[in-house]
Amino acid sequence: MPIRAKTIILVLSLSGIVAAGWLFFRGHSGPEWGVLVIGLPSRISTKDAFQTTSYYILKQTHEPVLRKDDGQKYSSKILKSWRRNLESSEYEFCPDTFIKFSDTAPFSSAFFLSHMESITGAYDASASVKRLGDCVFVSFQHGRKGYLDYLTRYENAPSIRRTEYIEDGLGKYSVESVSQDTIVLKRKEPVSDGYEIVSFHEYKGKNDPNLQNRNIKDFNLIPISNVPDWATAGYFSLDTVELKSINLIINHHNLEVRKAVYNCLNTTELRHSLFPLKKDFYDIQTILPIGLPGASGGTPTQQCAAYMGKAPVPLVFANWNEDSRVPLTEYINALNARTGMKVRVVNYAPKDLLKKIHSSPHPYNLVVIILDAIRPDYSAFFPPFFSENGYYDFDLGALREKYVALQKEEDPGKKARLATGVAQELADKAVVLTLYQNVKILYFPKEIKHLAVGKGFLQYPEVAALQI
């Protein structure tokens, strides 16, 4: 998204929306890129760009103002031209008004002006945004080099509301149909050598019939142990250490209770009980994965003996992984017997937990979330801890002010120090216990021509760029 955080736990089930009557269905045909996901979003909106499946969808349906390639160069698919001065205090953007959101919704100069006023005002309220002919001129009181990166974020991409739950963008695909377990996108302009359809399917566990569906091309968002043999044997494979940290959220207002949980739930034992079929774990100490300046290898320091008996209150551990139901319960029972803690495991189907994950009061004290990114960027890992619809029922206080300072800082060295400090303080305050950085084998169909794994392709490919 920019790079942004995306959790494996997403928002709201679609079931309530079905009753509201917003879903629609159409037939489709042509080459299909199917994706199995854990948790479908309840809406397609740029506001949800920090979430895994939402981001994947937005990469197909939307187009940011600017793109940034692996060589750190900027380009645009929605601008005819753009420029900035040497001080990065003045910018000019000229939209390509021949592209459109849909057949009934053009991309006009007036819309682009309004959009740039909105997102630039959120970035810097003192900025000036004016229309010069068909172009938009933006000026700041001093140089703002981070502005270009800001414009690459999918949450800042031009977007219009089609319905209460669907937004259209300037990407190559539009939303074609939505059901409780499937979201289908259709290419706006057909091509002879690409995928006409992109479909997202709710993953229903190791017995899911879609594991045998040959239209499913992307299994990289489900547990690797459940990827079917026909795919592992017939697809290209790539070993990768992902920019992804797996973390235990500790949602309790009492610091001593949080510290008892942080110190007594041994990271090695816990992660094996949570992901019993996973073999490889890369140790990190905070939410920042290796690949970001300030990240630290090794496991978090834990001293359970100092906190024995400090968490006598009942605690609910919300578990969404079907494979871990038995081993996690066994581990928690042993933990309770050893420490006197009163942790209880409550199992959820992912989409049932989705209904509650972003509303307060939360139904859990402990839950595992996965934060990930496609490029090294701090903005990927902090929003879930500080957003209004985050994972906590208590306020993080002064730490929020440090996060705001991190968002505003543009000097790379200062930004790295701030990010390292915020990540460490999240650990010191026992708000989150980091379990590991993900190591995974990714699989890609051999039918793809000229497969290139750079430019953010790995986890969330831009399907329009794939040739078959």
NORRA-V610480 format. One record per run of one state. SS is the DSSP state (@ for helix, = for strand, . for the rest). FROM is the first residue (numbers start at 1). LEN is the number of residues. If there is no record, write none. Layout:
ss=(SS,SS)
from=(FROM,FROM)
len=(LEN,LEN)
//
This chain:
ss=(.,@,.,=,.,=,.,@,.,@,.,=,.,=,.,=,.,=,.,=,.,=,.,@,.,=,.,=,.,@,.,@,.,=,.,=,.,=,.,=,.,=,.,@,.,=,.,@,.,@,=,.,@,.,@,.,=,.,=,.,=,.,@,.,=,.,@,.,=,.,@,.,=,.,@,.,@,.,@,.,@,.,=,.,=,.,@,.,=,.)
from=(1,15,21,32,38,44,45,46,49,52,62,67,69,74,76,79,85,90,96,100,103,105,107,109,124,128,133,135,140,146,152,154,157,160,162,166,169,173,179,182,188,197,203,209,213,216,219,224,227,229,235,251,255,265,267,275,281,283,284,285,297,298,304,308,314,320,322,340,342,348,350,355,366,373,378,381,383,387,398,409,412,429,432,446,449,450,463,466,467,468)
len=(14,6,11,6,6,1,1,3,3,10,5,2,5,2,3,6,5,6,4,3,2,2,2,15,4,5,2,5,6,6,2,3,3,2,4,3,4,6,3,6,9,6,6,4,3,3,5,3,2,6,16,4,10,2,8,6,2,1,1,12,1,6,4,6,6,2,18,2,6,2,5,11,7,5,3,2,4,11,11,3,17,3,14,3,1,13,3,1,1,1)
//
